[in-house]
Amino acid sequence: QVQLVESGGGLVQAGGSLRLSCAASGSNFAIRAMGWYRQAPGKEREMVATIASGGTTNYADSVKGRFTISRDNAKNTLYLQMNSLKPEDTAVYYCNALDRNYVLSWGQGTQVTVSS
């Protein structure tokens, strides 16, 4: 199973930027896809962005043009560059990884707070 640890969250003003990182360990060579999800208070967890092993990316409509997902296979790290942040982006952000056995692993989450 893949172990995931997120970092990079924090407090930022609206219009600012943050870069989240997700360090993976374990069966890294067998990861099929990775993604970022978020959960705001009182809301369900939602997909933010995903990236397949071949590099294909997918974004939620609410973040298209502002967020960029990327993956450094040499460092076994997933990133989420978040620009033009809005108060509605405030949430706990989680990364996940789907391994070759289709087992889904989650990190512990990192808080992102955007002030208006």
C-alpha angles and dihedrals in degrees: 000000000000120000116212131194121186126204140164102071123133147120119310136165121249110278092030132115139238134179119213122202131199117194115204128203133173120041094011095150089059099053113127099186142349134203150176122236132176138203124199122198111284093006136100122257110268136194115256103174140337135197126198125216089259092054101258110148134202128191138192111249090241093064103034111128093016106059129051125195119204139166131213105201093186090059095035088231134135121206138197116196108199119194133174090023119200131202088249089064088070108121145106107281120213131188124210138189131205112209130205091271090054091249111150119216127190134202124228094256136243126234120240117189122184116193123207 
